Amino acid sequence: MPEGDTVWNTARVLERALVGARLTGSDFRVPSLATTDLTGWSVRDSASRGKHLLLRLDAPADAGESRWTLHSHLRMDGTWRAYAPGERWTARPAHLIRVVLRTPVATAVGYHLHEVALVPTADEERLVGHLGPDLLGGDWDPAEAARRLAAHPNTPVGVALLDQRILAGVGNLYKCEVLFLRGVHPRTPVREVPDLTGLVTLAQKLLAANRGRWTQSTTGALGRGRTSYVYGRRAQPCRRCGTAIRKEELGDRVTYWCPTCQPGDPA
């Protein structure tokens, strides 16, 4: 599931494959960039902002604007993979490829990417400036994230945590898990949630624990079927109390919770 930690890890994949290299070719399979050629451009940096990927580039001296950013969003099904020259591209079917970037030592292939755009780096904020504090960013500010949450007092907390304008990086998995660990029912209005700073601080710790690995675990265990407390475990016994985990729609996403450990359903 591409949540903040997955996107952070993906940025590291692109960093290792591309940063410091000069592109020997590019192929954009999105209409807005179909004729764009980045051959000769240098890759300066690979960064993430919440669920957004920002690949920063230096254009040749004769290109006018010198610094550019290639933006992409993974949403639910996107991914970037890096391959050695001549290696077969096996991650997804070829018709899902949206971007190909080549260097002498690696090829980065973006599958099923969304919101692909090439903008001057000075204009990055136009694409990501609406985001709240990034849980895995250097400017993470739990007090600001709590303040933004508190500004939506009547919103169910299970909906508010997914609003990237409040805090950037939490997806459905971490939403369910952090609410379980805090003993808060997902339908609880934000105004009734105790210690919002503690809530967002725990969310940040859960994401940070999974940097550098692809297996997302909130329990500390990495074995199959042991990585989550409630997420994906409908009708299975709660790891704390044994009550059957429940699942339902909340907003436009499914949510999982334990009716014993997270009591007080406002509905």
SULJO-V532092 format. One record per pair of residues at least 24 apart in sequence whose C-alpha atoms are under 6 Angstrom apart, sorted by the first residue. I is the first residue (numbers start at 1). J is the second residue. Records with the same first field share a line. If there is no record, write none. Layout:
# SULJO-V532092
I->J, J
This chain:
# SULJO-V532092
3->169, 171
4->50, 51, 169
5->207, 211
7->51
8->48
9->212
11->46, 47
15->46
17->106
19->43, 44, 45
20->44
23->102, 103
24->102, 103
25->102
26->100, 101
27->99, 100
28->98, 99
29->98, 99
50->134, 168, 169
51->169
67->120, 121
68->119, 120, 121
69->118, 119, 120, 121
70->117, 118
71->116, 117
72->114, 115, 116
73->113, 114, 115
74->113
78->111, 112, 113
79->110, 111
80->109, 110
81->108, 109
82->107, 108
83->107
130->165
131->164, 165, 168
132->165, 166, 167, 168
133->167, 168
134->168
135->204
142->197
146->196, 197
153->190, 191
154->189
155->189, 190
156->187, 188, 189, 190
157->186, 188, 189, 190
158->186
173->231
176->256
178->203
183->261, 262
184->262
185->262
230->256, 257
231->256
